Each structure stands twice: as structure tokens, then as C-alpha cells.
Amino acid sequence: MKPKPNSLFFLFSFLLFPFSFSSNDTHSLTLFRLQTDAHGSLLTNWTGISACSSAGHSWAGVKCSASGRVIFLSLPSHSLRGPISSLSLLDQLRVLDLHDNRLNGSVLSITNCTNLRLLYLNGNDFSDEIPPEISSLKRLVRLDLSDNNIHGVIPNGLTNLTRLLTLRLQNNELSGEIPDLSNSLPILKELNFSNNELSGRLPDNLFKKFGESSFSGNEGICGSSSPLPECSLTGGNVPADSSSSQTVPSNPSSIPQTPLLTTQDKTKSHKGLSHGAIAAIVIANCVALLVLTSFLVAYFCGRERSGSSKVGSERRKSTASSYGGSEKKYSNGNDSDGTNATDKSRLVFFDRRQQFQLEDLLRASAEMLGKGNLGSVYKAVLDDGCVVAVKRLKDANPCGRKEFEQYMDVIGKLKHQNIVRFRAYYYAKEEKLLVYDYLPNGSLHSLLHGNRGPGRIPLDWTTRISLVLGASRGLVKIHEEYNASKIPHGNVKSSNVLLDKNGVACISDFGLSLLLNPVHAIARMGGYKAPEQAEIKRLSQKADVYSFGVLLLEVLTGKEPSQYPGSTRPRVEEEEPVVDLPKWVRSVVKEEWTAEVFDQELLRYKNIEEELVSMLHVGLACVVSQPEKRPTMAEVVKMIEDIRVEQSPLGEDYDESRNSLSPSLPTTEDGLAGY
């Protein structure tokens, strides 16, 4: 068969110019965009002849080497949807961060990118298996495939990735046994296989090094270390009471019957009693049992009605105690809010993994973390070791059950790397609980203002901006997700920027403003208030921008916005009058004392003066008085990212162990308190 002219042309071109095809990173990225941004609305600036053009035209999230090869691709939380097979030609890629999108298919193509060091594909819809070819990524330092739909076994090829510091595979559908990685990956610092379908014996070395939480949610695993169940001879999980356990056949007629009386006993029992006497005894016993049952039902129903009005008194304890008081019991029937007893005993979850019952929550050991205008927050440790944060609302909603559930659905569907995950809620007329992920490293407020004095560990510049950037990305997600309805966060402040175990900043308390009467929302919410709210008396996304600007000035100056609720800085009225932070910053800048604005802890760092001033301009742009002149949160993120570009160079000599290009900061073990 004679080939077509076009086919001959491409074949001829390939033979003459193989190098141009192998290095055509722009073509690969263009194909990636066509596959994942079908409407062309997500990667709008991916235009031009080359992704690595020297004319100053940069593609969003793309960085290139001096030789014109793509070495960095970072597009987290862009709502991209489709496969990533087109990226297989980016063989010089060192950093790939596509977390929290809607990408799908297989990750096999990435195994061609043998220069990869940081790989973040978590929070997508990848399925298929982890390919054995992953062993070719020998330079990999961080690998995160968590929160996908990946199935199959954990490949032994992972043992070849000897440079790994982080391995996250949690929240997938992986099965089979857990390989012993303790010897083959000697410098591994973080490992998480939780919430899969893994089974078999867990190597003791792995369990001792990484702890129970790294393997929780896999009911089939066993081992010799407590609290793991013991393994059987075949390596399986042994039931707690195997000596008395019995397999019940599917055929009821074949179930062995254990006679209560032998034939001899039956003969003796009938010898002295007539049939009439036996019938009378049986009837009398039945009547007595019925009367006793009636009394017991009436008694316990009365106790349930009296005990259902409160979960219990709130007690602040550092030692283990029952969350919010003793366990609740509910009466039968319906309350005035239409909630029956079945509904009352149910927690409503937004995630199928790690679910538990209300009774598990009520009997959990608990510690009060704080008290606010909307209620109290507890750290609850369940019997299985799972730790959650529980907000117990206090007179926070005037709405009924239906409206409450609608608001919860609005909050619960929002998932993002930089927003505290809302896991479940519980509704009853007299009690409302919100369950969140527990974040162990405290808040930005405590890092900035805690222990100001001798012995304080300063909060360095890079960490401050990383946390600010994370918080701003969380707000962008909220504003973009609810752009049509204009739902704001409504409570932006440094104490609502929390740090997870990896030091990632997450915005908390989103959506609680929905539960309040709009007239009272501004008074009840403790965020940094925009000037127009004194007249308009409502929350808005533009007011969120103002609040974020105040937060940014707080980070730059190290000063608390002392006129806002929640300020903990002691003040003597005569010596230190209340000062509006944005107003104070403007006055200092106007007098050209700009250096006086910044936190003294920041002035020790060299060569960041230009960054400090640029970041100050971003903060001042957010706190302008006219709402229409403020930038959007998306524009704020872009401005911050542009400032930090030259401070995070990607080179051969960067410190991989610090993970400066990771969306997660290194794990801190400083025991910061607070939530």
C-alpha cells in the first residue's frame, strides 16, 4: 500500500529533525491544555509560539531552564479535567504539581519524566493502578497520589525510590499487602497508607516508625504491635474472640441445635406437673413480664426526655473528658422541628471514608480549644484514635432543619487544599454540631503574636508569605465557587488561618455567616471589618478582600489589629490608644518612614527589602476605602505569586529536604496549641 503524501511528509520531517520533536515541550503543553481545558477558559494565557519564550511572555505555572526546556509545571486547583498522557514528553520536568483538579485516567505516562523530584497529583480522579514503571523515577523526593481512586497493589518498584522523603497514598482503593519499605527507603520521613483496602501483616518496623495513624482505615491489616489485631497463621486478621466464634451456614436447617434439656431431664420435668398447671405458669409469667416491660419503657422514656435538653456542661479540661458532657439519649416520636429519633442519632457525612456514629463522638475524650461568639470548639479523640475538631453551635441559627441542611450542603461540597475540611454535621432542635478535620499546628495568630518576648522563635519571612499565600488561595476558591451567589467567607482573621500537620495554611469557619440573621451577622462574626460595613450592615466578598488586607498588614507589621474582637495584646488606655492598623500603616508610609512599619523580626533578613515593600503595596491595595477599587482575591494571589517568583529559584543546588517548592511546608513538631 502506497503511503499518503502527508504521511510521507511527517515521516521525512521526523527523520530529518528528530531533536525538534523530542524537545517540543510547547507542543506537549498545548496538547495537555486541549485535553484538560476543553472550553479554553482556565489556561487563558497559554498562547504564543513557545512556552519558554525569551520575549518575557510567561505561561501560567510554567518555568523553563536556560536551555529552553520545561522543568516546572504547577497548576493546583484549576478545575482541569482529563488525562495527563500528553506530559510524557516533558522528560526534563523536575516539579509537577497538579493537586486538587479533576484529572483522570492513568499516571503511567508520568513515569517517562525521569528527572522528576516533586510530584503532587493528590485530590484528583486518577484510577487504574500505580504502575511498576514508577521505579524509573529514581530522583523523586516527594510523591503524593492521595485522595484519588487508584486501586491495585502497592508496587515493589517503590523500593527503588531511595531518595523519597514523603510518600502519601492515603484515601484510595489500594489492596494487597504493605511492602516493607523501612530498609529500602532509609530517609523516608512521612508515609501515609490510611483509608485503603490493604490487608495482611504490617511490618513492625513501619508501624513503629510511622505510627498507627499512617495505616488506619485498613481493616484487613494485622501485626504484633498493639493496637493491631494479631495475625493468623496465614497472615490474616484474627477475630477478637476466635475461640468462641462460629461460622453460620447459609442454610438455616443445617444450623446445629443445642438442646436446653436432655430427654431424661424432659421426662423428669413433666412427671410432677399436669398440662394445665404448666399452661397457667406460662400465662402468669407472660403477664408479669408484660407489666415489668411497660414500667421499664415508661421509666427510660421519661429519663430520655429529661436528659435530651443538653449534651452536658462545657468544661475546659487538659485531661481526657467526655465531649461536651455525658452521652445523650433521645425520646421516640417527632419534635416540633420534624426531627424523629432516627434522624437525631445520625451524623451526616460528606465523605464516605472514616465515618463514625454519634455515640462514638459523644463518648470520645475531649478538650476545649476555644470559645467564640458562635459557640465552643473541642478536640475530640475517638476510641479508634481518630482526632477531629467539633464546633458546638450556640444559638447560631434561627433557621429550621431544612434550611440548615441546605446551608450545610453549600459548605460541605467545597473541598480545597487551603480550606479546613468540613466532614460532617449533626442537627437537632436543641443541639447542632459541626465536625472538621483537626489541624494540630495552631493558627497564624498564635505564630505571630504568641510568646512575644525572650525565648520566642521568630516567624521567618518565607513561612509568613507561604501561609498568607495559602490563605489567599483558599479565599479565591470560596469566591470563585460562589461567584454567582456572591457568598463571602465573612470572618477573615489570623486566628481563622490554621496550619495542618505539614504547615499548610487552611481557612476555617467558612459558611457560618449563612446561619446568622444578616442583620446580626456583622456583630456576631469576629473578622476584620471593612469601613462600608458600618452603613451597609452586610457581609460581602469585597469586604473579605479588605479583611485579608488587614491580615496581610498584620503579618508585615507584627501588630495585632487591636480594635478588632479577639485581640489578646495588653494595652494601657493612657499610654497606648486603640489604633486602626490600616490607618496607622498609611500614616507611617505617608511620612516616608516605611522601614518603621515592618516587624523587627523581619528586618534581620537580608535582601528582602524590595519584597517587603511590594507586599506592603498589596496590603494597602486591599484596604482602600472604596470597595469597587479593591482587587479581587484572584488578583491578590497573582500579585503575591509574582513577588515571590525570584525568591524560589529552581536550580540544581536547591535544598530538596526543605521542599521549598512544595505546596506543603515541612512538618513542624513544635506543639503549637490552639485551633
Buried (B, 14 or more C-beta within 10 A) or exposed (E): EEEEEEEEEEEEEEEEEEEEEEBBBBBBBBBBBEBBBEEEEBBEEBEEEBBBBEEEEBBBBBBBBEEBBBBBBBBBBBBBBBBBBBBBBBBBBBBBBBBBBEBBBBBBBBBBBBBBBBBBBBBBBBBBBBBBBBBBBEBBBBBBBBBBEBBBBBBEBBBBBEBBBBBBBBBBEBBBBBBBBBEBBEEBBBBBBBBBBBBBBBBBEBBEBBEBBBBBBBEBBBBEEEEBBEBEEEBBBBEEEEEEEEEEEEEEEEEEEEEEEEEEEEEEEEEEEEEEEEEEEEEEEEEEEEEEEEEEEEEEBEEBBEBBEEBBEBEEEEEEBBBBBBBBBBBEEEBEBEBEBEBBBBBBBBBEBBEBEBEBBBBBBBBBBBEBBBBBBBBBBBEEEBBBBBBBBEEBBEBBBEEBBEBBEBBBEBBBBBBBBBBBBBBBBBBBBBBBBBBBBBBBBBBBBBEEEEEEEBBEBBBBBBBBBBBBBBBBBBBEBBEEEEBBBBBBBBBBBBBBBBBBBBBBBBBBBBBBEEEEBBEBBBBBBBBBBEEEEBBBBBBBBBBBBBBBBBBBBBBBBBEBBBBEEEEEEEEEEEBBBBEBBBEBBEEEEBEEBBBEBBEEBEEBBEBBBBBBEBBBBBBBEEBEEBBBBBBBBBBBBEBBEEEBEBEEEBEBEEBBBBBBBBBBEEEBEBB
